[in-house]
């Protein structure tokens, strides 16, 4: 009963390096999301997807890219890491839109530090 | 412009008493509202929700109230327990399936 699984849990990157945050869900949800949470702040939407092959920008997409080749997986790519990308990243999924379908299931988060 | 606001960053209550967490929103297109609970080093977990066609939803010790005219919702926890100590996020969504989150309120329940 895994739900939403994110890897890695922690990562330290040097400025200019790149990395991919992995996210997979086993609930057959169509909707998947990437959020970042800065200290003392709420969750800001980076990118989201409403199904395989479809992605769209959220509130704070700059510096990130995503892909959605399968229903299960939604990786987040950082191409040129910057200190401003130091944050905790959460992947989430939901069954759809409207009413209870909106309820999102979250992974445990990836704590990323860029030095 | 922040569309969902939780104006109290923190709240401290005594065990057994009522906890009231507040949330205000500005976008009248929001039609579904959710509360999530987050413990340190974990992802948020869904707690309770309410549709815009209702003004109250209850689940055990948790009740959410919605005042559409004031664009205000609140979460009541009665009685509060030490295990309720966590960060509570209010979220609002429209039919596009995306939720907008507030900045959270840290609740501390003292034994």
Interface residues (C-beta under 8 A of the other chain):
Chain A: X4 X31 X33 X35 X40 X41 X42 X43 X44 X45 X48 X50 X58 X90 X92 X94 X96 X97 X98 X99 X100 X101 X102 X103 X104 X105 X106 X107 X108 X109
Chain B: X4 X6 X9 X32 X34 X36 X41 X42 X43 X44 X45 X46 X49 X51 X89 X93 X95 X96 X97 X98 X99 X100 X101 X102 X103 X104
